[in-house]
Amino acid sequence: MGTGLFVADLAEAGRAPAVYLDVTATHAEERARSTAESFASRHPPSRASDPLREQLVPLATDAVEELAALRIAVRRGDTAAVRDAERGLRAAADGLGSVRGGTT
């Protein structure tokens, strides 16, 4: 998500070529989607880990959706939508950062 936030900052400030922003946002989304799908497909090692998985899967999905929104906004050159996606990414990052748990 850090890459997405970086792209949003650059896009809002007009400090990078559109092609760079598009490629970077697309790559960030693809990596996040792959990570989220991989995590979601894994079975927790124990029942004690189920609550952690139940927290993380929706948060990871939200992060992927916000990165997709950023990619679309960048391609359209829509600065307002970039700002919206950036807010969503910050919320997703905060949510993921607040997750605490362990596995047994």
C-alpha positions in Angstrom: 0.0 0.0 0.0 2.9 2.3 0.5 3.5 2.3 -3.2 -0.1 3.2 -3.8 0.2 6.1 -1.4 3.4 7.2 -3.1 1.6 7.1 -6.5 -1.3 9.1 -5.1 1.0 11.8 -3.8 2.9 12.0 -7.1 -0.4 12.1 -9.1 -1.9 14.8 -6.9 1.2 17.0 -7.2 1.6 16.3 -10.9 5.2 15.3 -10.3 5.4 12.2 -12.5 4.4 11.2 -16.0 1.0 9.5 -16.4 2.6 6.4 -17.9 4.8 5.9 -14.8 1.9 6.4 -12.5 -0.3 3.9 -14.4 2.4 1.2 -14.5 3.3 1.6 -10.9 -0.3 1.7 -9.7 -1.1 -1.4 -11.8 1.9 -3.3 -10.4 1.0 -2.4 -6.8 -2.6 -3.6 -7.4 -1.5 -6.9 -9.0 1.0 -7.6 -6.1 -1.6 -6.8 -3.5 -4.2 -8.9 -5.2 -1.8 -11.8 -5.4 -0.9 -11.5 -1.8 -4.5 -11.2 -0.6 -5.6 -14.2 -2.7 -2.7 -16.3 -1.5 -3.5 -15.4 2.1 -7.2 -16.0 1.7 -6.6 -19.5 0.2 -4.5 -20.7 3.2 -6.0 -22.6 6.0 -5.1 -21.3 9.5 -2.9 -23.7 11.4 -5.3 -23.9 14.3 -8.8 -22.8 15.3 -7.1 -20.1 17.5 -5.9 -18.5 14.3 -9.3 -18.2 12.7 -10.2 -14.8 14.2 -7.0 -13.3 12.8 -7.8 -14.7 9.4 -11.3 -13.3 9.7 -9.9 -9.9 10.4 -7.2 -9.9 7.7 -9.0 -11.2 4.7 -11.6 -8.4 4.4 -8.9 -5.8 5.2 -6.7 -7.1 2.4 -9.6 -7.2 0.0 -10.4 -3.5 0.9 -6.8 -2.6 0.2 -6.9 -4.3 -3.2 -10.1 -2.4 -4.1 -8.6 0.9 -3.1 -5.6 0.2 -5.2 -7.9 -0.6 -8.1 -9.7 2.7 -7.6 -6.3 4.4 -7.6 -5.3 2.8 -10.9 -8.6 3.8 -12.5 -8.3 7.3 -11.2 -4.7 7.7 -12.5 -5.7 6.4 -15.9 -8.5 8.9 -16.1 -6.4 11.7 -14.8 -9.1 12.3 -12.2 -7.4 14.1 -9.3 -10.5 14.1 -7.1 -10.8 10.3 -7.4 -7.0 9.9 -6.7 -7.6 11.8 -3.4 -10.6 9.5 -2.6 -8.5 6.4 -3.3 -5.6 7.8 -1.2 -8.0 8.3 1.7 -9.2 4.7 1.3 -5.7 3.4 1.1 -4.8 5.3 4.3 -7.8 3.7 6.0 -6.9 0.3 4.8 -3.3 0.7 5.9 -4.5 1.9 9.4 -6.8 -1.2 9.6 -4.1 -3.6 8.6 -1.7 -1.9 11.0 -4.1 -2.2 13.9 -4.4 -6.0 13.5 -2.7 -7.9 16.3 -2.7 -11.6 16.7 -0.7 -14.7 16.9 -0.8 -18.2 15.7 -0.6 -21.3 17.6 
